[in-house]
């Protein structure tokens, strides 16, 4: 942990303006964050966002996703994301936090401490609501089988009216 992370995670009061003024990359992080948020949800935008994540966060595991918009004082540069992490929109993650592999953070949550792997967590303050298990590959919404509940585009639909069976 560098000196800034130690200060931010010390539990003591600090003047954020002094810390940001000492970080020569601070404004660069903010510009990258703004660019990420402006990309939208097209296939091209999503591809660009995937390539930008490693520039924005201290660590990003394979197949992790951060839903825009996201806001961070250092563009997330002091946040560590494990593999297959999904961060919903409008989540606040404090610097120095590590989020474990395969975890999901729900929208509008405030993450103030490390989150273990394989959990679903949400809220303000953030609480772990349950572990992610192998059953989650088979069922959703209290026992509904995924294989029996997948909506599909009609094969007869040759127009572009976006009908769903």
Backbone as ProteinMPNN parsed JSONL, in Angstrom:
{"seq_chain_A": "XXXXXXXXXXXXXXXXXXXXXXXXXXXXXXXXXXXXXXXXXXXXXXXXXXXXXXXXXXXXXXXXXXXXXXXXXXXXXXXXXXXXXXXXXXXXXXXXXXXXXXXXXXXXXXXXXXXXXXXXXXXXXXXXXXXXXXXXXXXXXXXXXXXXXXXXXXXXXXXXXXXXX", "coords_chain_A": {"N_chain_A": [[0.844, -1.173, 0.0], [0.596, 2.201, -0.882], [1.637, 5.481, 0.398], [-0.526, 7.313, 0.174], [-2.766, 5.567, 0.014], [-2.526, 4.36, 2.523], [-3.054, 6.545, 4.206], [-5.693, 7.142, 3.393], [-7.01, 4.838, 4.192], [-6.677, 4.759, 6.9], [-8.556, 5.439, 8.797], [-8.531, 7.837, 9.943], [-9.076, 11.413, 9.891], [-8.567, 13.322, 6.899], [-7.308, 15.736, 4.548], [-8.668, 15.776, 1.543], [-8.073, 17.352, -0.651], [-5.368, 17.97, -0.424], [-4.183, 15.479, -0.788], [-5.02, 14.803, -3.412], [-3.811, 16.872, -4.833], [-1.175, 16.156, -4.682], [-0.932, 13.949, -6.253], [0.193, 13.33, -9.321], [-1.151, 12.161, -11.395], [-3.833, 12.476, -11.018], [-5.803, 14.148, -12.415], [-5.679, 12.971, -14.91], [-6.765, 10.423, -14.351], [-9.391, 11.203, -13.798], [-10.208, 12.225, -16.303], [-10.12, 9.884, -17.853], [-12.104, 8.389, -16.578], [-14.369, 9.956, -17.153], [-14.382, 9.645, -19.937], [-14.889, 6.882, -20.132], [-17.496, 6.771, -19.064], [-18.864, 8.1, -21.071], [-19.103, 6.419, -23.234], [-21.364, 4.822, -23.738], [-23.731, 2.139, -24.562], [-23.425, 0.594, -26.838], [-22.225, -2.103, -28.962], [-19.636, -1.471, -29.763], [-18.982, 0.514, -27.891], [-19.083, -0.952, -25.475], [-16.988, -2.747, -25.909], [-14.789, -0.984, -25.984], [-14.95, -0.031, -23.353], [-14.332, -2.377, -21.917], [-11.62, -2.656, -22.599], [-10.609, -0.382, -21.395], [-10.848, -0.706, -18.632], [-8.623, -1.821, -17.223], [-6.89, 0.306, -17.23], [-8.134, 2.035, -15.553], [-8.524, 0.984, -12.97], [-6.81, -0.271, -10.048], [-6.421, -2.979, -10.111], [-7.821, -5.45, -12.173], [-9.676, -8.232, -12.634], [-10.066, -10.948, -14.994], [-12.895, -10.859, -17.18], [-14.408, -9.034, -15.651], [-16.815, -6.449, -14.916], [-17.899, -3.115, -15.033], [-20.6, -1.179, -14.61], [-21.604, 1.677, -16.336], [-23.08, 4.812, -15.352], [-20.018, 5.44, -13.627], [-18.326, 6.765, -10.814], [-15.398, 8.082, -9.428], [-12.963, 9.37, -7.245], [-10.279, 9.024, -7.905], [-10.615, 7.861, -10.305], [-10.983, 5.211, -9.801], [-8.557, 4.097, -9.478], [-7.359, 3.128, -7.164], [-8.725, 0.876, -6.438], [-9.385, -2.602, -6.257], [-10.359, -5.169, -8.318], [-11.527, -8.47, -8.498], [-11.606, -11.524, -10.518], [-14.318, -11.937, -12.846], [-16.058, -10.094, -11.624], [-18.923, -8.104, -11.036], [-20.012, -4.872, -11.138], [-22.647, -2.893, -10.424], [-24.464, 0.058, -11.581], [-23.808, 3.39, -10.308], [-22.402, 2.837, -7.918], [-20.516, 3.338, -5.017], [-17.198, 3.024, -4.248], [-14.768, 2.85, -1.885], [-11.344, 4.013, -1.797], [-8.663, 1.612, -1.92], [-10.1, -0.677, -1.443], [-10.717, -4.158, -1.91], [-12.357, -6.349, -4.059], [-13.601, -9.518, -4.142], [-13.17, -12.421, -6.318], [-15.762, -13.308, -8.644], [-17.869, -11.912, -7.438], [-20.823, -9.888, -6.884], [-21.88, -6.579, -6.923], [-24.503, -4.654, -5.948], [-26.602, -2.061, -7.421], [-26.207, 1.387, -6.533], [-24.854, 0.994, -4.152], [-22.672, 1.341, -1.265], [-19.408, 0.772, -0.794], [-17.225, 0.086, 1.676], [-15.315, -1.53, 2.737], [-13.23, -4.481, 2.284], [-14.524, -7.079, 0.158], [-15.456, -10.439, 0.175], [-14.805, -13.282, -2.019], [-17.258, -14.648, -4.306], [-19.895, -13.669, -3.514], [-23.077, -11.977, -3.166], [-23.681, -8.677, -2.765], [-25.108, -5.705, -1.444], [-26.402, -2.375, -0.863], [-26.594, 0.448, 1.452], [-25.465, 1.074, 4.399], [-23.203, -1.215, 2.758], [-24.069, -4.63, 2.632], [-23.434, -8.084, 2.872], [-25.494, -10.24, 1.248], [-25.902, -12.847, 0.417], [-24.185, -15.957, -0.32], [-22.75, -16.864, -3.453], [-23.525, -19.741, -5.166], [-23.07, -23.066, -6.624], [-25.621, -23.706, -7.426], [-26.572, -21.377, -8.526], [-25.856, -21.443, -11.16], [-27.78, -22.968, -12.265], [-30.357, -22.33, -11.332], [-32.549, -19.484, -10.727], [-34.078, -16.669, -9.047], [-35.395, -17.797, -6.652], [-35.474, -20.679, -7.182], [-36.386, -21.039, -9.84], [-35.862, -22.67, -12.885], [-33.174, -21.945, -14.969], [-32.782, -22.95, -17.548], [-35.365, -23.419, -18.422], [-36.491, -20.953, -18.638], [-35.59, -19.016, -20.477], [-35.796, -16.289, -22.466], [-36.297, -15.9, -25.964], [-35.542, -14.674, -29.217], [-38.003, -14.72, -31.705], [-37.857, -17.207, -34.144], [-39.278, -16.991, -36.432], [-39.532, -14.366, -36.84], [-38.69, -12.055, -39.044], [-38.592, -9.429, -39.427], [-37.553, -6.286, -38.052], [-38.698, -5.805, -35.483], [-38.163, -6.376, -32.86], [-39.514, -8.381, -31.372], [-40.271, -10.642, -28.725], [-40.429, -13.999, -27.701]], "CA_chain_A": [[0.0, 0.0, 0.0], [1.404, 3.419, -0.875], [1.342, 6.404, 1.495], [-1.881, 7.851, 0.015], [-3.715, 4.521, 0.395], [-2.446, 4.198, 3.976], [-3.771, 7.668, 4.815], [-7.122, 7.023, 3.106], [-7.555, 3.678, 4.895], [-6.257, 4.804, 8.3], [-9.672, 5.735, 9.691], [-8.343, 9.199, 10.456], [-9.49, 12.484, 8.989], [-7.516, 13.866, 6.045], [-7.76, 16.743, 3.587], [-8.587, 15.135, 0.23], [-7.463, 18.284, -1.615], [-3.905, 17.835, -0.323], [-3.792, 14.207, -1.382], [-5.19, 14.862, -4.863], [-2.84, 17.796, -5.426], [0.124, 15.49, -4.696], [-0.965, 12.866, -7.231], [0.351, 13.942, -10.648], [-2.048, 11.484, -12.344], [-5.216, 12.643, -10.573], [-6.675, 14.668, -13.481], [-5.694, 11.945, -15.961], [-7.744, 9.426, -13.929], [-10.73, 11.777, -13.963], [-10.519, 12.283, -17.742], [-10.405, 8.513, -18.311], [-13.402, 8.025, -16.029], [-15.37, 10.665, -17.95], [-14.418, 9.003, -21.252], [-15.562, 5.599, -19.926], [-18.924, 7.022, -18.884], [-19.465, 8.662, -22.288], [-19.074, 5.446, -24.322], [-22.677, 4.247, -24.019], [-23.923, 0.699, -24.452], [-23.323, -0.097, -28.12], [-21.197, -3.147, -28.931], [-18.336, -0.805, -29.838], [-18.758, 1.166, -26.605], [-18.793, -1.977, -24.475], [-15.643, -3.265, -26.188], [-13.838, 0.038, -25.529], [-14.969, -0.009, -21.891], [-13.567, -3.542, -21.442], [-10.186, -2.399, -22.733], [-10.228, 0.733, -20.521], [-10.928, -1.029, -17.204], [-7.297, -2.031, -16.628], [-6.278, 1.626, -17.053], [-8.89, 2.798, -14.571], [-8.488, 0.392, -11.642], [-5.513, -0.8, -9.635], [-6.378, -4.377, -10.527], [-9.092, -5.905, -12.735], [-9.624, -9.625, -13.051], [-10.673, -11.316, -16.274], [-14.36, -10.869, -17.286], [-15.08, -8.129, -14.723], [-17.613, -5.435, -15.608], [-18.352, -1.973, -14.241], [-21.664, -0.532, -15.368], [-21.585, 3.137, -16.32], [-21.954, 5.669, -15.009], [-19.335, 5.227, -12.363], [-17.599, 7.962, -10.411], [-14.387, 7.82, -8.417], [-12.045, 10.501, -7.164], [-9.063, 8.684, -8.633], [-11.016, 7.029, -11.424], [-10.958, 3.814, -9.39], [-7.171, 3.622, -9.557], [-6.945, 2.482, -5.915], [-9.698, -0.186, -6.174], [-8.945, -3.877, -6.815], [-11.475, -6.046, -8.685], [-11.146, -9.835, -8.836], [-12.135, -12.065, -11.778], [-15.771, -12.097, -12.97], [-16.77, -9.179, -10.726], [-19.879, -7.217, -11.699], [-20.347, -3.698, -10.347], [-23.785, -2.209, -11.03], [-24.264, 1.507, -11.706], [-23.897, 4.3, -9.158], [-21.805, 2.235, -6.734], [-19.378, 4.066, -4.455], [-16.206, 2.106, -3.678], [-13.693, 3.653, -1.309], [-9.991, 3.604, -2.207], [-8.003, 0.544, -1.198], [-10.986, -1.833, -1.294], [-10.553, -5.326, -2.779], [-13.593, -7.101, -4.245], [-13.189, -10.873, -4.489], [-13.615, -13.063, -7.563], [-17.141, -13.775, -8.845], [-18.824, -11.209, -6.591], [-21.73, -8.93, -7.504], [-22.207, -5.437, -6.071], [-25.754, -4.088, -6.446], [-26.678, -0.63, -7.74], [-26.296, 2.424, -5.488], [-24.232, 0.514, -2.918], [-21.486, 2.039, -0.774], [-18.466, -0.273, -0.383], [-16.212, 0.731, 2.509], [-14.298, -2.501, 3.161], [-13.034, -5.593, 1.36], [-15.631, -8.005, -0.047], [-14.899, -11.754, -0.179], [-15.2, -13.886, -3.29], [-18.483, -15.437, -4.433], [-21.03, -13.165, -2.74], [-23.913, -10.889, -3.678], [-23.718, -7.666, -1.718], [-25.689, -4.432, -1.858], [-26.955, -1.525, 0.176], [-25.858, 1.55, 2.047], [-24.146, 0.506, 4.143], [-23.167, -2.481, 2.031], [-24.15, -5.866, 3.406], [-23.416, -9.316, 2.09], [-26.825, -10.826, 1.381], [-25.806, -14.303, 0.309], [-23.09, -16.508, -1.105], [-23.053, -17.39, -4.773], [-23.239, -21.179, -5.114], [-23.212, -23.758, -7.911], [-27.041, -23.656, -7.791], [-26.809, -20.167, -9.316], [-25.662, -21.784, -12.567], [-28.934, -23.767, -12.691], [-31.615, -21.694, -10.931], [-32.591, -18.077, -10.353], [-35.346, -16.214, -8.467], [-35.959, -18.791, -5.724], [-35.682, -22.014, -7.702], [-36.798, -21.155, -11.243], [-34.793, -23.22, -13.72], [-32.716, -21.059, -16.038], [-32.977, -23.612, -18.845], [-36.782, -23.357, -18.799], [-36.97, -19.574, -18.57], [-34.775, -18.137, -21.299], [-36.538, -15.657, -23.553], [-35.554, -15.98, -27.219], [-36.153, -14.021, -30.358], [-38.764, -15.639, -32.54], [-37.157, -17.578, -35.377], [-40.137, -16.584, -37.544], [-39.49, -12.909, -36.922], [-37.667, -11.605, -39.979], [-38.559, -7.962, -39.384], [-36.715, -5.766, -36.973], [-39.575, -5.214, -34.491], [-37.67, -6.779, -31.527], [-40.484, -9.225, -30.649], [-39.696, -11.706, -27.913], [-41.406, -15.064, -27.422]], "C_chain_A": [[0.894, 1.242, 0.0], [0.921, 4.376, 0.217], [-0.075, 6.971, 1.4], [-2.922, 6.822, 0.437], [-3.713, 4.306, 1.91], [-3.203, 5.305, 4.686], [-5.272, 7.5, 4.624], [-7.766, 5.888, 3.891], [-7.233, 3.676, 6.39], [-7.409, 4.988, 9.278], [-9.577, 7.116, 10.301], [-8.851, 10.207, 9.431], [-8.303, 12.946, 8.152], [-8.139, 14.851, 5.07], [-7.564, 16.166, 2.187], [-7.934, 16.055, -0.801], [-5.945, 18.191, -1.583], [-3.432, 16.546, -0.978], [-3.905, 14.262, -2.895], [-4.176, 15.792, -5.508], [-1.448, 17.176, -5.497], [0.201, 14.368, -5.725], [-0.933, 13.466, -8.633], [-0.589, 13.334, -11.679], [-3.534, 11.719, -12.052], [-6.152, 13.099, -11.704], [-6.75, 13.713, -14.672], [-6.719, 10.868, -15.623], [-9.166, 9.934, -14.152], [-11.134, 11.853, -15.436], [-10.864, 10.891, -18.29], [-11.767, 8.045, -17.81], [-14.524, 8.689, -16.83], [-15.501, 10.043, -19.337], [-15.156, 7.67, -21.165], [-17.073, 5.796, -19.855], [-19.602, 7.519, -20.148], [-19.608, 7.638, -23.422], [-20.417, 4.8, -24.637], [-22.665, 2.73, -23.983], [-23.957, -0.017, -25.802], [-22.263, -1.187, -28.001], [-19.803, -2.525, -28.945], [-17.985, -0.139, -28.506], [-18.392, 0.182, -25.523], [-17.387, -2.551, -24.662], [-14.579, -2.269, -25.716], [-13.786, 0.095, -24.007], [-14.178, -1.184, -21.323], [-12.065, -3.28, -21.514], [-9.712, -1.284, -21.798], [-10.153, 0.347, -19.041], [-9.559, -1.169, -16.545], [-6.534, -0.718, -16.446], [-6.906, 2.374, -15.881], [-8.754, 2.287, -13.147], [-7.1, -0.142, -11.332], [-5.33, -2.228, -10.12], [-7.764, -4.751, -11.039], [-8.904, -7.328, -13.22], [-10.357, -9.83, -14.367], [-12.201, -11.352, -16.148], [-15.076, -10.018, -16.248], [-15.77, -7.03, -15.507], [-18.037, -4.357, -14.621], [-19.359, -1.225, -15.085], [-21.566, 0.979, -15.208], [-22.975, 3.656, -15.957], [-21.305, 5.217, -13.703], [-18.509, 6.469, -12.091], [-16.617, 7.582, -9.314], [-13.385, 8.96, -8.423], [-10.739, 10.246, -7.904], [-9.391, 7.789, -9.825], [-11.014, 5.548, -11.089], [-9.561, 3.255, -9.287], [-6.687, 2.918, -8.287], [-7.923, 1.384, -5.497], [-9.257, -1.445, -6.912], [-10.154, -4.772, -7.068], [-10.945, -7.423, -9.057], [-11.709, -10.241, -10.191], [-13.658, -12.16, -11.703], [-16.566, -11.251, -11.974], [-17.735, -8.346, -11.556], [-20.253, -6.121, -10.722], [-21.494, -2.996, -11.066], [-23.547, -0.692, -11.006], [-24.43, 2.229, -10.372], [-23.425, 3.678, -7.851], [-20.627, 3.106, -6.302], [-18.453, 3.048, -3.798], [-15.052, 2.959, -3.166], [-12.333, 3.126, -1.733], [-9.429, 2.511, -1.307], [-8.832, -0.716, -1.05], [-10.641, -2.903, -2.327], [-11.903, -6.044, -2.853], [-13.213, -8.453, -4.827], [-13.794, -11.392, -5.78], [-15.096, -13.43, -7.498], [-18.178, -13.074, -7.973], [-19.624, -10.19, -7.385], [-22.027, -7.842, -6.486], [-23.41, -4.738, -6.687], [-25.711, -2.577, -6.596], [-26.821, 0.223, -6.479], [-25.711, 1.992, -4.152], [-23.039, 1.388, -2.542], [-20.569, 0.986, -0.159], [-17.322, 0.387, 0.369], [-15.111, -0.223, 2.955], [-14.256, -3.652, 2.162], [-14.243, -6.521, 1.345], [-15.038, -9.351, -0.459], [-15.374, -12.221, -1.55], [-16.565, -14.551, -3.164], [-19.634, -14.982, -3.539], [-21.819, -12.143, -3.555], [-24.07, -9.916, -2.522], [-24.334, -6.39, -2.281], [-26.153, -3.659, -0.64], [-26.036, -0.411, 0.606], [-26.276, 1.633, 3.511], [-24.251, -0.862, 3.469], [-23.239, -3.658, 2.997], [-24.079, -7.032, 2.437], [-24.753, -10.004, 2.329], [-26.828, -12.335, 1.213], [-24.568, -14.682, -0.472], [-23.61, -16.924, -2.469], [-22.616, -18.85, -4.77], [-23.367, -21.782, -6.508], [-24.666, -23.8, -8.355], [-27.352, -22.436, -8.655], [-26.544, -20.373, -10.8], [-26.887, -22.496, -13.146], [-30.259, -23.033, -12.457], [-31.431, -20.207, -10.659], [-33.927, -17.802, -9.678], [-36.054, -17.319, -7.685], [-36.362, -20.101, -6.399], [-36.186, -22.138, -9.121], [-35.616, -21.659, -12.057], [-34.443, -22.243, -14.842], [-33.039, -21.659, -17.394], [-34.422, -23.544, -19.327], [-37.32, -21.937, -18.901], [-36.102, -18.596, -19.34], [-35.633, -17.599, -22.433], [-35.671, -15.689, -24.804], [-36.286, -15.189, -28.291], [-36.858, -15.062, -31.204], [-37.996, -15.929, -33.815], [-37.971, -17.188, -36.604], [-40.083, -15.084, -37.771], [-38.355, -12.479, -37.849], [-37.625, -10.089, -40.064], [-37.73, -7.542, -38.194], [-37.573, -5.146, -35.882], [-39.257, -5.638, -33.048], [-38.683, -7.577, -30.73], [-39.753, -10.316, -29.891], [-40.785, -12.723, -27.637], [-41.887, -14.971, -26.001]], "O_chain_A": [[1.838, 1.331, 0.786], [-0.081, 4.113, 0.881], [-0.758, 7.101, 2.416], [-3.868, 7.163, 1.147], [-4.766, 4.095, 2.512], [-3.916, 5.048, 5.656], [-6.044, 7.687, 5.565], [-8.948, 5.965, 4.224], [-7.494, 2.686, 7.073], [-7.253, 4.72, 10.47], [-10.438, 7.521, 11.083], [-9.03, 9.885, 8.256], [-7.169, 12.963, 8.631], [-9.339, 14.807, 4.801], [-6.438, 16.076, 1.698], [-7.3, 15.568, -1.737], [-5.3, 18.322, -2.624], [-2.398, 16.525, -1.646], [-2.996, 13.821, -3.599], [-3.723, 15.529, -6.622], [-0.619, 17.622, -6.29], [1.292, 13.889, -6.036], [-1.921, 14.046, -9.083], [-0.807, 13.928, -12.735], [-4.395, 11.209, -12.77], [-7.195, 12.482, -11.919], [-7.769, 13.654, -15.361], [-7.468, 10.435, -16.499], [-10.033, 9.203, -14.63], [-12.284, 11.574, -15.775], [-11.787, 10.743, -19.091], [-12.501, 7.378, -18.539], [-15.522, 8.043, -17.148], [-16.61, 9.924, -19.86], [-15.967, 7.359, -22.038], [-17.833, 5.078, -20.503], [-20.816, 7.369, -20.284], [-20.176, 7.958, -24.466], [-20.583, 4.268, -25.735], [-21.741, 2.108, -23.458], [-24.471, -1.132, -25.891], [-21.488, -1.196, -27.046], [-18.902, -2.98, -28.24], [-16.845, -0.212, -28.045], [-17.486, 0.441, -24.73], [-16.683, -2.81, -23.686], [-13.579, -2.667, -25.117], [-12.712, 0.251, -23.427], [-13.433, -1.017, -20.356], [-11.324, -3.638, -20.599], [-8.534, -1.243, -21.444], [-9.459, 1.013, -18.272], [-9.357, -0.688, -15.43], [-5.636, -0.633, -15.609], [-6.274, 3.248, -15.287], [-8.856, 3.07, -12.203], [-6.315, -0.43, -12.235], [-4.229, -2.637, -10.491], [-8.77, -4.412, -10.415], [-8.086, -7.6, -14.098], [-11.158, -8.997, -14.792], [-12.737, -11.814, -15.141], [-16.255, -10.256, -15.983], [-15.37, -6.711, -16.627], [-18.478, -4.654, -13.511], [-19.025, -0.698, -16.147], [-21.459, 1.495, -14.095], [-23.964, 2.979, -16.239], [-21.962, 4.687, -12.807], [-18.05, 7.141, -13.014], [-16.961, 6.851, -8.384], [-13.005, 9.457, -9.483], [-10.158, 11.172, -8.47], [-8.533, 7.043, -10.298], [-11.04, 4.71, -11.991], [-9.388, 2.062, -9.036], [-5.7, 2.184, -8.334], [-7.952, 0.999, -4.328], [-8.808, -1.373, -8.056], [-10.893, -5.096, -6.138], [-10.009, -7.531, -9.85], [-12.228, -9.403, -10.929], [-14.221, -12.426, -10.641], [-17.64, -11.662, -11.534], [-17.397, -7.927, -12.663], [-20.744, -6.387, -9.625], [-21.329, -2.551, -12.201], [-22.542, -0.226, -10.469], [-25.092, 1.75, -9.451], [-23.986, 3.96, -6.792], [-19.839, 3.553, -7.135], [-18.864, 2.304, -2.908], [-14.434, 3.702, -3.929], [-12.179, 1.934, -1.999], [-9.679, 2.483, -0.102], [-8.322, -1.732, -0.577], [-10.315, -2.593, -3.472], [-12.52, -6.315, -1.823], [-12.578, -8.527, -5.879], [-14.796, -10.873, -6.27], [-15.614, -13.81, -6.448], [-19.274, -13.605, -7.79], [-19.175, -9.692, -8.418], [-22.376, -8.125, -5.34], [-23.343, -4.279, -7.827], [-24.89, -1.9, -5.977], [-27.464, -0.169, -5.505], [-26.044, 2.573, -3.119], [-22.47, 2.082, -3.384], [-20.899, 0.383, 0.862], [-16.544, 1.147, -0.207], [-14.09, 0.211, 3.489], [-15.131, -3.781, 1.306], [-14.901, -6.728, 2.365], [-14.199, -9.399, -1.358], [-16.252, -11.606, -2.156], [-16.978, -14.961, -2.079], [-20.276, -15.802, -2.882], [-21.306, -11.534, -4.494], [-24.53, -10.283, -1.441], [-24.113, -6.037, -3.439], [-26.282, -4.202, 0.457], [-24.878, -0.326, 0.196], [-27.323, 2.198, 3.828], [-25.255, -1.563, 3.597], [-22.569, -3.683, 4.029], [-24.6, -6.968, 1.324], [-25.105, -10.316, 3.466], [-27.66, -13.026, 1.799], [-23.977, -13.868, -1.182], [-24.775, -17.293, -2.615], [-21.48, -19.164, -4.416], [-23.729, -21.09, -7.459], [-24.931, -23.918, -9.551], [-28.302, -22.463, -9.437], [-26.966, -19.556, -11.619], [-27.023, -22.615, -14.363], [-31.169, -23.105, -13.283], [-30.325, -19.733, -10.399], [-34.825, -18.642, -9.739], [-37.17, -17.718, -8.019], [-37.48, -20.578, -6.203], [-36.401, -23.259, -9.584], [-34.504, -21.144, -11.938], [-35.32, -21.778, -15.569], [-33.515, -20.961, -18.289], [-34.67, -23.608, -20.531], [-38.493, -21.744, -19.219], [-35.9, -17.465, -18.899], [-36.136, -18.36, -23.259], [-34.454, -15.526, -24.724], [-37.51, -15.06, -28.259], [-36.349, -16.167, -31.392], [-37.535, -15.009, -34.492], [-37.421, -17.064, -37.698], [-40.548, -14.594, -38.8], [-37.186, -12.537, -37.468], [-36.733, -9.522, -40.695], [-37.264, -8.38, -37.421], [-37.238, -4.071, -35.385], [-39.996, -5.299, -32.124], [-38.712, -7.46, -29.505], [-38.744, -10.846, -30.356], [-41.931, -12.359, -27.371], [-42.712, -15.779, -25.574]]}, "name": "protein", "num_of_chains": 1, "seq": "XXXXXXXXXXXXXXXXXXXXXXXXXXXXXXXXXXXXXXXXXXXXXXXXXXXXXXXXXXXXXXXXXXXXXXXXXXXXXXXXXXXXXXXXXXXXXXXXXXXXXXXXXXXXXXXXXXXXXXXXXXXXXXXXXXXXXXXXXXXXXXXXXXXXXXXXXXXXXXXXXXXXX"}
